[in-house]
Structures are given as structure tokens and as C-alpha cells.
Amino acid sequence: MPRSEQANLDLARDILSRAKAHAQVEVTLIQSETTMVRVNGGEVEQLSQAVSRGLGVRVIEGGRMGYTYTSDLSREGIAEALSGAPALAQSADPDPHRSLPEAEPSMSDDLDILDAGFDAVSIEEKIALSKEMERAALAADPRIVATLRATYSDARTSVALANSQGFASAYQRTSAAGWIQAMARDEGG
């Protein structure tokens, strides 16, 4: 398991250990690193890179579920999430079938959702890809008269999940997408 996955899993387990004695507790840590490139008229209109991190806490007591999410991973933010989920559970309608699943051994640790070449793609290549999408759209058909934007977006996401049923695992995934908005005009307008 890569170091960042292990660190997130260790933190999820630590937060789980701080949960008060509730029937069932689940802690999810999510971290995403994203890039977005937006091109219009052959020029970069927007280039952004961001990192976000958050914590989800789910508590199930007597068939009642409460869930909190926070991006505040300070000691106070974590404590608030841990106390908020059980409080929300108290106001939920009970469902006798609601519970966390029993922990079962994983068939495979390799989910094959992490592209090994993901980090090799430079910002310059992502910009060039966005510009090429725009050029290709304009060249595809003479009725396409303009593009509103060509967008490239990607993300590396790390997820760690630990619960009171004994399940604890972490994984990373990568994703990339491109899309374009084009305007077309024919004899009818």
C-alpha cells in the first residue's frame, strides 16, 4: 500500500477509535487533487489545480442513521463531525434493516483504477489536448461555427474507510475527461 494511502488509513482508524461507544460507526477520508484546463478561441481561459480533503462520519444506532461531512480536519472539526453524526441519528426514522455490512476479506487489493502514467502528463500536454479538442471540433463539420469552451479535467483521489465492523481499507483512483461545447449553424439558422 502506498505511503499516502497508509497514512490516510491510519488517520481513519485513529478517528474511528475516538468515536464514542455507538452501535456502528464508519469513517471515510477522501482527498482529491484536481486539474482543470478550459480553452476558448485557442487561448487558455482557465487553468486551476486544487487539493481538497474531507471526512465523513456515519453512525447507526437502533436502525437510525446520522451522517456528517467536514473539510475541517482540525481536532475541533473532527470532534464536531464525531458528535454531529450521532445527534443526527437520533432524529432519523428507524429502519430495522439498516446496518453496516459485516467485514469480509477482499478478493483483491488491486482494483486496477489507478493509471500508472497519470503523473507523467504535464500541464503543457493538458493545455495542448484542450486546444486540439477545440481545433478538431471546428474542423469536424463546416456547420460548426464556434466553440464555447473545450475542457480537460483530471483527478487523483485517495479514499480510506474504516468501520466498527472490522473493515479497514484504502485505495487510490485516477480519472480524466475532456468535453467541448460547440455551436452549429445551417441554412435554417
C-alpha positions, 0 to 999 in steps of 0.5 A, spaced: 500 500 500 502 506 498 505 511 503 499 516 502 494 511 502 497 508 509 497 514 512 490 516 510 488 509 513 491 510 519 488 517 520 481 513 519 482 508 524 485 513 529 478 517 528 474 511 528 477 509 535 475 516 538 468 515 536 464 514 542 461 507 544 455 507 538 452 501 535 456 502 528 460 507 526 464 508 519 469 513 517 471 515 510 477 520 508 477 522 501 482 527 498 482 529 491 487 533 487 484 536 481 486 539 474 482 543 470 484 546 463 478 550 459 480 553 452 476 558 448 478 561 441 485 557 442 487 561 448 487 558 455 481 561 459 482 557 465 487 553 468 486 551 476 489 545 480 486 544 487 487 539 493 481 538 497 480 533 503 474 531 507 471 526 512 465 523 513 462 520 519 456 515 519 453 512 525 447 507 526 444 506 532 437 502 533 436 502 525 437 510 525 442 513 521 446 520 522 451 522 517 456 528 517 461 531 512 467 536 514 473 539 510 475 541 517 480 536 519 482 540 525 481 536 532 475 541 533 472 539 526 473 532 527 470 532 534 464 536 531 463 531 525 464 525 531 458 528 535 454 531 529 453 524 526 450 521 532 445 527 534 443 526 527 441 519 528 437 520 533 432 524 529 432 519 523 426 514 522 428 507 524 429 502 519 430 495 522 434 493 516 439 498 516 446 496 518 453 496 516 455 490 512 459 485 516 467 485 514 469 480 509 476 479 506 477 482 499 478 478 493 483 483 491 487 489 493 488 491 486 482 494 483 486 496 477 483 504 477 489 507 478 493 509 471 500 508 472 502 514 467 497 519 470 503 523 473 507 523 467 502 528 463 504 535 464 500 541 464 503 543 457 500 536 454 493 538 458 493 545 455 495 542 448 489 536 448 484 542 450 486 546 444 486 540 439 479 538 442 477 545 440 481 545 433 478 538 431 471 540 433 471 546 428 474 542 423 469 536 424 463 539 420 463 546 416 456 547 420 460 548 426 461 555 427 464 556 434 466 553 440 464 555 447 469 552 451 473 545 450 475 542 457 480 537 460 479 535 467 483 530 471 483 527 478 487 523 483 483 521 489 485 517 495 479 514 499 480 510 506 474 507 510 474 504 516 468 501 520 466 498 527 465 492 523 472 490 522 473 493 515 479 497 514 481 499 507 484 504 502 485 505 495 487 510 490 483 512 483 485 516 477 480 519 472 480 524 466 475 527 461 475 532 456 468 535 453 467 541 448 461 545 447 460 547 440 455 551 436 452 549 429 449 553 424 445 551 417 441 554 412 435 554 417 439 558 422 
